[in-house]
Amino acid sequence: MLQVGQTAPDFTLNTTDGTPFHLADRRGRHLVLYFYPKDDTPGCTAEACSFRDQYEVFQDLGADVVGISSDSEASHQKFTQKHRLPFPLLADAGGAVRKLYEVPRALLGLLPGRVTFVIDKEGIIQYIFNSMSGATDHVRRTKDVLAKLPA
């Protein structure tokens, strides 16, 4: 898996509205990039809604939040609308970005893993949290890390 201190690999994926999201365009703001297994499952919904509920705190800390899964743009649109998510979800249909970020599979390789990266304004990975259980812990831990980074 990638390590803290490495430059976050650049990529481009489509957002829920079909516009391209290019990581390099996000320099100048911190980024919370979280990989999750699947839209509208209990753990993934809890995680997304926790990021939603804390979204203003992340904005105040100078960070954008972006979720990535292998679900389609259409699935992301429904998930975003249903749960009123204020941040983009990216469709990594072939899993290329998940592989680029070396996100491991979980539960005996049956499910895509749940990993959160905190990337600073310069594009350097400052924190990595890998945990399938405790989906909402991803939110709490990333807020703590961001609070220590210069805004």
Secondary structure as a PSIPRED ss2 file (coil, helix, strand):
# PSIPRED VFORMAT (PSIPRED V4.0)

   1 M C   1.000  0.000  0.000
   2 L C   1.000  0.000  0.000
   3 Q C   1.000  0.000  0.000
   4 V C   1.000  0.000  0.000
   5 G C   1.000  0.000  0.000
   6 Q C   1.000  0.000  0.000
   7 T E   0.000  0.000  1.000
   8 A C   1.000  0.000  0.000
   9 P C   1.000  0.000  0.000
  10 D C   1.000  0.000  0.000
  11 F C   1.000  0.000  0.000
  12 T E   0.000  0.000  1.000
  13 L E   0.000  0.000  1.000
  14 N E   0.000  0.000  1.000
  15 T C   1.000  0.000  0.000
  16 T C   1.000  0.000  0.000
  17 D C   1.000  0.000  0.000
  18 G C   1.000  0.000  0.000
  19 T C   1.000  0.000  0.000
  20 P E   0.000  0.000  1.000
  21 F E   0.000  0.000  1.000
  22 H E   0.000  0.000  1.000
  23 L H   0.000  1.000  0.000
  24 A H   0.000  1.000  0.000
  25 D H   0.000  1.000  0.000
  26 R H   0.000  1.000  0.000
  27 R C   1.000  0.000  0.000
  28 G C   1.000  0.000  0.000
  29 R C   1.000  0.000  0.000
  30 H E   0.000  0.000  1.000
  31 L E   0.000  0.000  1.000
  32 V E   0.000  0.000  1.000
  33 L E   0.000  0.000  1.000
  34 Y E   0.000  0.000  1.000
  35 F E   0.000  0.000  1.000
  36 Y C   1.000  0.000  0.000
  37 P C   1.000  0.000  0.000
  38 K C   1.000  0.000  0.000
  39 D C   1.000  0.000  0.000
  40 D C   1.000  0.000  0.000
  41 T C   1.000  0.000  0.000
  42 P H   0.000  1.000  0.000
  43 G H   0.000  1.000  0.000
  44 C H   0.000  1.000  0.000
  45 T H   0.000  1.000  0.000
  46 A H   0.000  1.000  0.000
  47 E H   0.000  1.000  0.000
  48 A H   0.000  1.000  0.000
  49 C H   0.000  1.000  0.000
  50 S H   0.000  1.000  0.000
  51 F H   0.000  1.000  0.000
  52 R H   0.000  1.000  0.000
  53 D H   0.000  1.000  0.000
  54 Q C   1.000  0.000  0.000
  55 Y H   0.000  1.000  0.000
  56 E H   0.000  1.000  0.000
  57 V H   0.000  1.000  0.000
  58 F H   0.000  1.000  0.000
  59 Q H   0.000  1.000  0.000
  60 D H   0.000  1.000  0.000
  61 L C   1.000  0.000  0.000
  62 G C   1.000  0.000  0.000
  63 A E   0.000  0.000  1.000
  64 D E   0.000  0.000  1.000
  65 V E   0.000  0.000  1.000
  66 V E   0.000  0.000  1.000
  67 G E   0.000  0.000  1.000
  68 I E   0.000  0.000  1.000
  69 S E   0.000  0.000  1.000
  70 S C   1.000  0.000  0.000
  71 D C   1.000  0.000  0.000
  72 S C   1.000  0.000  0.000
  73 E H   0.000  1.000  0.000
  74 A H   0.000  1.000  0.000
  75 S H   0.000  1.000  0.000
  76 H H   0.000  1.000  0.000
  77 Q H   0.000  1.000  0.000
  78 K H   0.000  1.000  0.000
  79 F H   0.000  1.000  0.000
  80 T H   0.000  1.000  0.000
  81 Q H   0.000  1.000  0.000
  82 K H   0.000  1.000  0.000
  83 H H   0.000  1.000  0.000
  84 R C   1.000  0.000  0.000
  85 L C   1.000  0.000  0.000
  86 P C   1.000  0.000  0.000
  87 F C   1.000  0.000  0.000
  88 P C   1.000  0.000  0.000
  89 L E   0.000  0.000  1.000
  90 L E   0.000  0.000  1.000
  91 A E   0.000  0.000  1.000
  92 D C   1.000  0.000  0.000
  93 A C   1.000  0.000  0.000
  94 G C   1.000  0.000  0.000
  95 G C   1.000  0.000  0.000
  96 A H   0.000  1.000  0.000
  97 V H   0.000  1.000  0.000
  98 R H   0.000  1.000  0.000
  99 K H   0.000  1.000  0.000
 100 L H   0.000  1.000  0.000
 101 Y C   1.000  0.000  0.000
 102 E C   1.000  0.000  0.000
 103 V C   1.000  0.000  0.000
 104 P C   1.000  0.000  0.000
 105 R E   0.000  0.000  1.000
 106 A E   0.000  0.000  1.000
 107 L C   1.000  0.000  0.000
 108 L C   1.000  0.000  0.000
 109 G C   1.000  0.000  0.000
 110 L C   1.000  0.000  0.000
 111 L E   0.000  0.000  1.000
 112 P E   0.000  0.000  1.000
 113 G C   1.000  0.000  0.000
 114 R C   1.000  0.000  0.000
 115 V E   0.000  0.000  1.000
 116 T E   0.000  0.000  1.000
 117 F E   0.000  0.000  1.000
 118 V E   0.000  0.000  1.000
 119 I E   0.000  0.000  1.000
 120 D C   1.000  0.000  0.000
 121 K C   1.000  0.000  0.000
 122 E C   1.000  0.000  0.000
 123 G C   1.000  0.000  0.000
 124 I E   0.000  0.000  1.000
 125 I E   0.000  0.000  1.000
 126 Q E   0.000  0.000  1.000
 127 Y E   0.000  0.000  1.000
 128 I E   0.000  0.000  1.000
 129 F E   0.000  0.000  1.000
 130 N E   0.000  0.000  1.000
 131 S C   1.000  0.000  0.000
 132 M C   1.000  0.000  0.000
 133 S C   1.000  0.000  0.000
 134 G C   1.000  0.000  0.000
 135 A C   1.000  0.000  0.000
 136 T C   1.000  0.000  0.000
 137 D H   0.000  1.000  0.000
 138 H H   0.000  1.000  0.000
 139 V H   0.000  1.000  0.000
 140 R H   0.000  1.000  0.000
 141 R H   0.000  1.000  0.000
 142 T H   0.000  1.000  0.000
 143 K H   0.000  1.000  0.000
 144 D H   0.000  1.000  0.000
 145 V H   0.000  1.000  0.000
 146 L H   0.000  1.000  0.000
 147 A H   0.000  1.000  0.000
 148 K H   0.000  1.000  0.000
 149 L C   1.000  0.000  0.000
 150 P C   1.000  0.000  0.000
 151 A C   1.000  0.000  0.000
